[in-house]
Amino acid sequence: MKFNFTIILILTFSLCFSQKKGTTFGFQVKPIIPVNYFNAGPQTLSDSLVEINILPKLGFSFGAIVRQRLSKSIAIEVGISSVRRNYEVTAKGLSAATSDQTEFGFVGYQVPLQALFYIQLSEKVFMNTTAGVGLDMYPSSVETIGENVLLNNLTLRQFWINYSLLANIGFEYRTEEKGTFYIGGSFNRPFKPIAESNFSYNYEGNKKTRINTLLNGNYITLDLRFFFPEKEDEAKKKK
């Protein structure tokens, strides 16, 4: 199923952008905002020996987008982005007065395919919403050690390739000479957990306790985009 979906994604990309209708190319910067909504907030794990808190931190995504206009109110977007999710982990010993902390970043790449719908608010201002799916790729796992060498974190990717549900709403200001400026927000929800975090904690000498959890990878972003002026097909230019 994953192989078939990837083939469909590639064919759709080729079909859309082989046409000579209005096409725009742009860049986007998307800070990942830590929030408690949509199951994207902190996690607390504990046993009788240790309490571990996983706190999402400010992350970052950036990349390029190609937008294919199909009509005055509908377009399709395809691109590629680098995504870095950041986490802080704190651990507190329950059987002894010890503590430790560490940070780690989990890096992935995403190829989004989204349908975009416009609502024109004025001559140059448009509101738009998008919905679609993202093809996610995770190149590697990550391991970190706490500042006091009591806490060890090994975060293993669950899949090399995963998929995400994407949704977005925003506003854009269009100019024929300078291009399009966009601000909005997005929600990203992977269909399956992106990684498993395994924590070990030295609570007494060489004695260790271990706790593990799955990271769902959900996040919300602030979206800042710029598109170069749209290219029209030659037939339309002559009219």
Secondary structure as UniProt FT lines:
FT   HELIX           2..18
FT   STRAND          23..33
FT   TURN            38..39
FT   STRAND          43..46
FT   STRAND          50..69
FT   STRAND          74..93
FT   STRAND          99..120
FT   STRAND          125..137
FT   STRAND          142..145
FT   TURN            147..148
FT   STRAND          151..157
FT   STRAND          161..175
FT   TURN            176..178
FT   STRAND          179..190
FT   STRAND          195..204
FT   TURN            205..206
FT   STRAND          207..215
FT   STRAND          219..227
FT   HELIX           234..238
//
